[in-house]
Amino acid sequence: MEHTGELWQEYDFNGERIGNGLVPGECYKTGFKLAGSAAVMLYRVRNKEIEFLFQHRSKSLRGNPDKWDVSAGGHINVGESKLDTMVRETREEIGISLDRSRLEFSDTYIRGDILINLYFYDWTDKEDSFSFDDKEVEEVLWVKEGDLEEFWPKLKPQILEDEVFAAAMKYKIQQLKKSWK
């Protein structure tokens, strides 16, 4: 996806907003600033079986083409809140609207030059009405908890190496199972 005219919100290493924005493509050359991003994992429970939604990135993308990724995510634009980013990116990438009040904050952490804000969203009682209008995503797939280990190697390299993301997924699974008791 082109980022013409976009400015990404920059952060310091304490997670505080700083500066007037980072130009996409140039932002990773700063060394002492972080580009802000937000990601969401949709999940649903069917007959006490947990499933997570992953998106298959388009083959035409420059970054991580033809790889599987989180449900939706992207960079925070200057002046945009984390929640607004989640709502915008989810609408752009998989064509659905999220209720901001139902976004479940999981963690904020640094990976390389990116400050990541991770959320979960319960899609259990929602209808699957995904669309891929911006051509960034080719398809989505619900992956059952029991199939995650086999599916994991298909994810883009940044997620494969992301221990915080893996721990957040495991914790969400534990939370859900604990709530059934």
Backbone as JSON, one array per atom type, in Angstrom:
{
  "sequence": "MEHTGELWQEYDFNGERIGNGLVPGECYKTGFKLAGSAAVMLYRVRNKEIEFLFQHRSKSLRGNPDKWDVSAGGHINVGESKLDTMVRETREEIGISLDRSRLEFSDTYIRGDILINLYFYDWTDKEDSFSFDDKEVEEVLWVKEGDLEEFWPKLKPQILEDEVFAAAMKYKIQQLKKSWK",
  "N": [[0.84, -1.17, 0.0], [0.55, 2.21, -0.82], [2.01, 5.06, 0.77], [1.61, 7.75, 0.37], [2.03, 11.06, 1.21], [1.47, 10.55, 3.85], [2.18, 10.79, 7.35], [3.84, 9.21, 9.9], [3.23, 8.66, 13.35], [5.65, 9.48, 15.73], [7.54, 8.13, 18.45], [9.12, 8.2, 21.69], [11.46, 6.19, 23.58], [10.07, 5.71, 25.87], [7.51, 5.5, 25.21], [6.19, 7.84, 24.71], [4.58, 10.33, 22.75], [6.33, 12.14, 20.26], [7.85, 14.79, 18.34], [7.15, 15.81, 14.88], [6.23, 13.92, 13.18], [6.99, 11.03, 11.17], [8.35, 10.28, 8.04], [7.18, 7.75, 5.97], [9.32, 5.06, 5.11], [11.61, 6.59, 5.5], [11.62, 6.68, 8.17], [12.83, 4.62, 9.62], [15.46, 5.19, 9.79], [16.21, 6.84, 11.77], [17.18, 6.13, 14.34], [16.93, 6.97, 17.11], [14.28, 7.2, 17.53], [10.98, 5.92, 17.47], [8.64, 4.33, 15.33], [5.19, 4.42, 15.65], [2.83, 1.77, 16.03], [-0.11, -0.3, 15.66], [-1.81, -3.33, 16.35], [-4.22, -5.9, 15.86], [-5.73, -8.89, 17.01], [-8.27, -10.86, 16.04], [-10.54, -13.02, 17.65], [-12.5, -15.94, 18.21], [-14.92, -18.01, 19.85], [-16.05, -21.2, 19.54], [-18.1, -23.72, 20.43], [-16.52, -24.17, 22.74], [-14.02, -24.07, 21.57], [-11.23, -22.35, 20.6], [-10.53, -19.91, 18.16], [-8.39, -18.07, 15.98], [-8.11, -15.21, 13.89], [-6.32, -14.83, 10.94], [-4.64, -12.9, 8.44], [-3.94, -13.18, 4.96], [-1.36, -11.85, 3.29], [-1.17, -9.85, 0.34], [0.34, -10.94, -2.74], [1.46, -8.93, -4.19], [2.47, -6.99, -2.52], [5.15, -4.96, -1.21], [6.42, -5.37, 1.26], [6.82, -8.32, 3.01], [5.35, -10.07, 1.15], [2.78, -12.43, 0.29], [2.69, -13.72, 2.75], [1.45, -14.77, 5.96], [-0.33, -12.87, 8.41], [-1.15, -10.88, 11.36], [-4.61, -10.28, 12.33], [-5.28, -7.61, 11.63], [-3.53, -4.51, 11.17], [-1.24, -1.72, 11.55], [0.68, 1.3, 10.93], [0.59, 4.09, 13.18], [-0.87, 7.09, 12.41], [0.18, 10.55, 12.4], [-1.15, 12.34, 15.08], [-3.24, 10.59, 15.4], [-5.11, 8.33, 17.41], [-4.31, 5.26, 19.16], [-6.48, 3.49, 19.24], [-8.1, 4.57, 17.23], [-6.44, 4.03, 15.08], [-6.56, 1.21, 15.04], [-9.26, 0.77, 14.38], [-9.38, 2.05, 11.85], [-7.37, 0.65, 10.33], [-8.35, -1.98, 10.4], [-10.76, -1.72, 9.05], [-9.75, -0.87, 6.54], [-8.09, -3.05, 5.78], [-9.46, -5.58, 6.16], [-12.09, -5.0, 5.86], [-14.07, -4.62, 7.89], [-15.94, -3.19, 10.62], [-14.9, -2.16, 13.78], [-15.92, -2.03, 17.19], [-14.78, 0.39, 19.17], [-14.85, 0.35, 21.97], [-14.77, -2.31, 22.6], [-12.28, -3.27, 22.07], [-9.6, -5.06, 23.32], [-6.98, -4.32, 25.26], [-3.68, -5.58, 25.14], [-0.76, -5.46, 25.21], [2.08, -3.23, 25.13], [5.0, -2.82, 23.38], [8.45, -2.82, 22.3], [9.8, -3.53, 19.17], [12.53, -3.76, 17.36], [12.63, -0.88, 15.49], [10.07, -0.11, 16.06], [7.22, 0.76, 17.91], [4.96, -1.23, 19.3], [1.51, -1.7, 19.74], [-0.59, -3.94, 21.01], [-3.69, -5.55, 20.57], [-6.67, -7.45, 21.35], [-9.72, -8.83, 20.02], [-13.02, -9.79, 20.44], [-14.78, -11.81, 18.35], [-16.78, -13.58, 18.46], [-19.69, -13.64, 18.37], [-20.23, -12.49, 15.95], [-20.89, -11.95, 12.45], [-19.11, -13.32, 9.71], [-18.03, -11.14, 7.52], [-16.04, -10.28, 5.71], [-14.03, -8.17, 3.62], [-11.86, -7.23, 0.94], [-10.95, -4.69, -0.17], [-8.79, -2.92, -0.63], [-6.76, -4.35, -1.75], [-4.59, -5.21, -0.28], [-4.79, -7.41, 1.26], [-5.3, -10.85, 0.63], [-6.88, -12.96, 1.53], [-8.6, -14.27, 4.44], [-8.21, -16.35, 7.35], [-9.56, -18.52, 9.72], [-7.93, -19.92, 12.41], [-7.73, -22.72, 14.37], [-7.05, -23.13, 17.84], [-5.67, -25.55, 18.43], [-4.37, -25.98, 16.04], [-2.49, -24.04, 15.76], [0.3, -24.35, 16.22], [1.18, -25.81, 13.97], [0.45, -24.02, 11.98], [1.94, -21.72, 12.54], [4.66, -21.43, 11.31], [4.02, -20.29, 8.83], [3.67, -17.62, 9.15], [4.6, -14.12, 8.83], [8.09, -13.14, 8.98], [8.65, -11.26, 11.08], [6.7, -11.76, 13.0], [7.12, -14.43, 13.57], [9.5, -14.27, 15.0], [8.74, -12.87, 17.2], [8.53, -12.85, 20.44], [6.95, -11.67, 22.39], [4.46, -11.36, 21.17], [3.78, -14.09, 20.76], [3.64, -14.92, 23.44], [1.51, -13.33, 24.29], [-0.6, -14.39, 22.81], [-0.73, -16.99, 23.92], [-1.39, -16.31, 26.56], [-3.91, -15.13, 26.19], [-5.37, -17.35, 25.35], [-5.22, -18.9, 27.71], [-6.66, -17.2, 29.45], [-9.23, -17.26, 28.29], [-9.91, -19.99, 28.52], [-9.87, -20.25, 31.27], [-12.04, -18.72, 31.97], [-14.14, -20.36, 31.35], [-14.44, -22.15, 33.37]],
  "CA": [[0.0, 0.0, 0.0], [1.32, 3.46, -0.88], [1.86, 5.93, 1.94], [1.8, 9.1, -0.16], [1.56, 12.16, 2.05], [1.26, 10.12, 5.23], [3.22, 10.95, 8.35], [3.61, 8.29, 11.01], [3.5, 9.2, 14.68], [6.9, 9.01, 16.32], [7.52, 7.94, 19.89], [10.42, 7.96, 22.31], [11.55, 4.83, 24.12], [9.15, 5.6, 27.0], [6.17, 5.41, 24.66], [5.59, 9.18, 24.63], [4.57, 10.94, 21.42], [7.3, 13.21, 20.07], [8.09, 15.25, 16.98], [6.12, 16.21, 13.93], [5.9, 12.81, 12.31], [8.04, 10.35, 10.43], [7.99, 9.97, 6.66], [7.36, 6.33, 5.7], [10.52, 4.75, 4.35], [12.73, 7.3, 6.12], [11.47, 6.64, 9.62], [13.67, 3.63, 10.28], [16.84, 5.65, 9.74], [16.39, 7.86, 12.81], [18.02, 5.59, 15.4], [16.5, 7.26, 18.47], [12.84, 7.38, 17.53], [10.23, 4.72, 17.12], [7.38, 4.52, 14.61], [4.11, 3.79, 16.39], [1.94, 0.88, 15.28], [-1.13, -1.0, 16.43], [-2.22, -4.58, 15.72], [-5.33, -6.57, 16.54], [-6.03, -10.29, 16.71], [-9.65, -11.26, 16.27], [-10.69, -14.4, 18.09], [-13.87, -16.36, 18.47], [-15.05, -19.28, 20.55], [-17.12, -22.04, 18.99], [-18.14, -24.99, 21.17], [-15.34, -24.17, 23.6], [-12.82, -24.17, 20.76], [-10.76, -21.0, 20.31], [-9.97, -19.69, 16.83], [-7.82, -16.75, 15.74], [-8.18, -14.82, 12.49], [-5.09, -14.34, 10.32], [-4.81, -12.42, 7.07], [-2.92, -13.57, 3.98], [-0.94, -10.64, 2.6], [-1.14, -9.93, -1.12], [1.62, -11.24, -3.39], [1.97, -7.7, -4.81], [3.02, -6.07, -1.52], [6.62, -4.92, -1.11], [6.84, -5.96, 2.54], [6.26, -9.62, 3.39], [4.29, -10.55, 0.26], [2.37, -13.84, 0.33], [2.87, -14.25, 4.11], [0.3, -14.61, 6.86], [-0.11, -11.78, 9.37], [-2.21, -10.69, 12.35], [-5.89, -9.96, 11.72], [-5.13, -6.29, 10.99], [-2.6, -3.65, 11.88], [-0.49, -0.76, 10.75], [1.3, 2.43, 11.62], [-0.25, 5.15, 13.73], [-0.62, 8.36, 11.74], [0.35, 11.71, 13.29], [-2.38, 12.83, 15.68], [-4.23, 9.52, 15.48], [-4.99, 7.51, 18.61], [-4.09, 3.83, 18.92], [-7.77, 2.88, 18.96], [-8.5, 5.02, 15.9], [-5.61, 3.27, 14.13], [-7.1, -0.15, 14.94], [-10.53, 0.83, 13.65], [-9.06, 2.4, 10.46], [-6.63, -0.42, 9.67], [-9.22, -3.15, 10.26], [-11.68, -1.39, 7.96], [-8.98, -0.85, 5.28], [-7.48, -4.34, 5.42], [-10.37, -6.72, 6.07], [-13.43, -4.52, 5.55], [-15.06, -4.68, 8.97], [-15.9, -2.11, 11.61], [-14.75, -2.59, 15.17], [-16.41, -1.17, 18.26], [-13.59, 0.79, 19.93], [-14.99, 0.0, 23.39], [-14.58, -3.76, 22.77], [-10.88, -3.62, 21.85], [-8.98, -5.51, 24.57], [-5.55, -4.04, 25.26], [-2.84, -6.68, 25.6], [0.61, -5.1, 25.55], [2.85, -2.28, 24.34], [6.39, -3.24, 23.44], [9.31, -2.35, 21.21], [10.45, -4.54, 18.33], [13.34, -3.0, 16.41], [12.34, 0.56, 15.49], [8.62, 0.05, 16.09], [6.5, 0.65, 19.18], [3.77, -2.0, 18.94], [0.39, -1.75, 20.67], [-1.31, -5.15, 20.63], [-5.05, -5.68, 21.06], [-7.49, -8.59, 20.94], [-11.11, -8.43, 19.8], [-13.88, -10.96, 20.45], [-15.63, -11.86, 17.17], [-17.58, -14.8, 18.65], [-21.09, -13.54, 17.95], [-20.31, -11.64, 14.76], [-20.93, -12.63, 11.16], [-17.92, -13.11, 8.88], [-18.37, -10.35, 6.33], [-14.77, -9.64, 5.4], [-13.8, -7.77, 2.23], [-10.46, -6.86, 0.74], [-11.04, -3.67, -1.21], [-7.54, -2.2, -0.92], [-5.84, -5.3, -2.39], [-3.47, -5.51, 0.6], [-5.05, -8.74, 1.81], [-5.92, -11.77, -0.34], [-7.88, -13.79, 2.19], [-8.42, -14.46, 5.88], [-8.38, -17.75, 7.75], [-9.69, -18.81, 11.15], [-7.06, -21.03, 12.78], [-8.07, -23.26, 15.69], [-5.93, -23.16, 18.8], [-4.93, -26.8, 18.27], [-3.64, -25.95, 14.77], [-1.58, -22.89, 15.74], [1.7, -24.77, 16.11], [1.42, -26.18, 12.57], [0.26, -22.82, 11.15], [2.9, -20.69, 12.94], [5.74, -21.17, 10.35], [3.53, -19.56, 7.66], [3.57, -16.21, 9.49], [5.72, -13.3, 8.36], [9.24, -13.3, 9.88], [8.59, -10.41, 12.27], [5.85, -12.42, 14.0], [7.81, -15.67, 13.96], [10.55, -13.92, 15.95], [8.16, -11.99, 18.2], [8.2, -13.61, 21.64], [5.86, -11.01, 23.12], [3.21, -11.73, 20.48], [3.51, -15.49, 21.07], [3.21, -14.99, 24.84], [0.18, -12.71, 24.38], [-1.56, -15.38, 22.29], [-0.86, -18.05, 24.93], [-2.09, -15.75, 27.7], [-5.33, -14.96, 25.81], [-5.95, -18.7, 25.38], [-5.39, -19.26, 29.12], [-7.75, -16.38, 29.99], [-10.5, -17.76, 27.79], [-10.18, -21.3, 29.12], [-10.13, -20.04, 32.7], [-13.39, -18.15, 32.09], [-15.13, -21.42, 31.14], [-14.55, -22.98, 34.58]],
  "C": [[0.89, 1.24, 0.0], [1.02, 4.31, 0.35], [2.06, 7.38, 1.54], [1.19, 10.13, 0.78], [1.34, 11.81, 3.51], [2.46, 10.47, 6.1], [2.87, 10.03, 9.51], [4.01, 8.94, 12.32], [4.81, 8.62, 15.2], [6.79, 9.03, 17.84], [8.95, 7.86, 20.4], [10.38, 6.57, 22.93], [10.72, 4.63, 25.4], [7.7, 5.53, 26.53], [5.45, 6.75, 24.57], [5.67, 9.69, 23.2], [5.59, 12.07, 21.36], [7.28, 13.66, 18.61], [6.87, 15.55, 16.15], [5.78, 15.11, 12.94], [7.1, 12.28, 11.55], [7.53, 10.02, 9.03], [8.2, 8.47, 6.45], [8.57, 6.1, 4.79], [11.76, 5.41, 4.92], [12.75, 7.08, 7.62], [12.42, 5.67, 10.3], [15.14, 4.0, 10.28], [17.17, 6.6, 10.88], [17.26, 7.39, 13.96], [17.51, 5.81, 16.8], [15.01, 7.5, 18.58], [12.2, 6.08, 17.08], [8.99, 5.12, 16.32], [6.31, 3.77, 15.39], [3.26, 2.91, 15.5], [0.94, 0.24, 16.24], [-1.55, -2.24, 15.65], [-3.34, -5.2, 16.54], [-5.44, -8.01, 16.06], [-7.5, -10.53, 17.05], [-9.65, -12.7, 16.72], [-12.17, -14.69, 18.24], [-13.83, -17.71, 19.17], [-16.28, -19.98, 19.99], [-17.06, -23.39, 19.69], [-16.88, -25.19, 22.0], [-14.05, -24.45, 22.84], [-12.45, -22.74, 20.31], [-10.15, -20.95, 18.92], [-9.47, -18.26, 16.73], [-7.84, -16.47, 14.25], [-6.84, -14.26, 12.03], [-5.41, -13.87, 8.91], [-3.63, -12.86, 6.21], [-2.6, -12.33, 3.15], [-0.82, -10.87, 1.1], [0.27, -10.23, -1.64], [2.26, -9.98, -3.98], [2.56, -6.7, -3.81], [4.54, -6.11, -1.51], [7.1, -5.61, 0.16], [6.09, -7.24, 2.84], [5.13, -10.09, 2.47], [4.04, -12.04, 0.47], [2.64, -14.51, 1.69], [1.59, -14.02, 4.91], [0.67, -13.62, 7.96], [-1.25, -11.78, 10.38], [-3.5, -10.31, 11.63], [-5.83, -8.63, 10.98], [-4.14, -5.47, 11.81], [-1.89, -2.7, 10.95], [0.06, 0.36, 11.6], [0.27, 3.45, 12.08], [0.12, 6.44, 13.01], [-0.5, 9.49, 12.76], [-1.03, 12.18, 13.77], [-3.47, 11.79, 15.85], [-4.03, 8.74, 16.78], [-4.75, 6.05, 18.21], [-5.4, 3.15, 18.54], [-8.28, 3.29, 17.58], [-7.72, 4.27, 14.82], [-6.18, 1.87, 13.95], [-8.38, -0.17, 14.12], [-10.26, 1.1, 12.16], [-8.41, 1.22, 9.73], [-7.5, -1.66, 9.45], [-10.22, -2.93, 9.12], [-10.95, -1.45, 6.61], [-8.55, -2.25, 4.84], [-8.48, -5.48, 5.25], [-11.84, -6.31, 6.01], [-14.47, -4.62, 6.62], [-14.88, -3.49, 9.9], [-15.81, -2.7, 13.01], [-15.37, -1.56, 16.1], [-15.22, -0.87, 19.16], [-13.66, 0.32, 21.38], [-14.76, -1.49, 23.64], [-13.16, -4.21, 22.46], [-10.24, -3.92, 23.2], [-7.47, -5.28, 24.49], [-4.78, -5.23, 25.81], [-1.48, -6.2, 26.06], [1.11, -3.98, 24.64], [4.3, -2.68, 24.5], [7.14, -2.74, 22.21], [9.9, -3.56, 20.49], [11.21, -3.76, 17.25], [13.08, -1.51, 16.56], [10.85, 0.85, 15.54], [8.09, -0.14, 17.51], [5.16, 0.0, 18.84], [2.76, -1.97, 20.08], [-0.51, -2.89, 20.21], [-2.66, -5.22, 21.34], [-5.64, -7.02, 20.62], [-8.92, -8.09, 20.8], [-11.95, -9.7, 19.66], [-14.88, -10.87, 19.29], [-16.63, -13.02, 17.27], [-18.99, -14.7, 18.09], [-21.29, -12.69, 16.7], [-20.34, -12.51, 13.51], [-19.65, -12.32, 10.38], [-18.33, -12.41, 7.59], [-17.13, -9.57, 5.88], [-14.71, -9.28, 3.91], [-12.4, -7.18, 2.13], [-10.34, -5.83, -0.38], [-9.72, -3.02, -1.57], [-6.46, -3.09, -1.52], [-4.59, -5.59, -1.56], [-3.56, -6.93, 1.14], [-5.74, -9.59, 0.75], [-7.05, -12.58, 0.27], [-7.63, -13.77, 3.69], [-8.72, -15.92, 6.2], [-8.52, -17.82, 9.26], [-8.84, -20.04, 11.44], [-7.41, -21.46, 14.21], [-6.83, -23.31, 16.57], [-5.06, -24.4, 18.61], [-4.1, -26.87, 16.99], [-2.61, -24.83, 14.7], [-0.12, -23.29, 15.54], [2.06, -25.12, 14.66], [1.35, -24.96, 11.65], [1.38, -21.8, 11.34], [4.01, -20.42, 11.9], [5.32, -20.4, 9.1], [3.48, -18.05, 7.89], [4.79, -15.43, 8.99], [6.84, -13.33, 9.4], [9.17, -12.47, 11.15], [7.74, -11.05, 13.37], [6.51, -13.71, 14.48], [8.83, -15.42, 15.05], [10.04, -13.13, 17.16], [7.68, -12.78, 19.42], [7.06, -12.99, 22.43], [4.52, -11.37, 22.5], [2.83, -13.17, 20.82], [3.01, -15.64, 22.51], [1.81, -14.4, 25.02], [-0.89, -13.68, 23.88], [-1.8, -16.48, 23.33], [-1.66, -17.55, 26.14], [-3.58, -15.59, 27.41], [-6.03, -16.32, 25.84], [-6.2, -19.13, 26.83], [-6.55, -18.5, 29.75], [-9.1, -16.94, 29.57], [-10.86, -19.09, 28.43], [-10.53, -21.17, 30.6], [-11.55, -19.52, 32.9], [-14.48, -19.2, 31.91], [-15.37, -22.23, 32.41], [-15.55, -22.44, 35.55]]
}
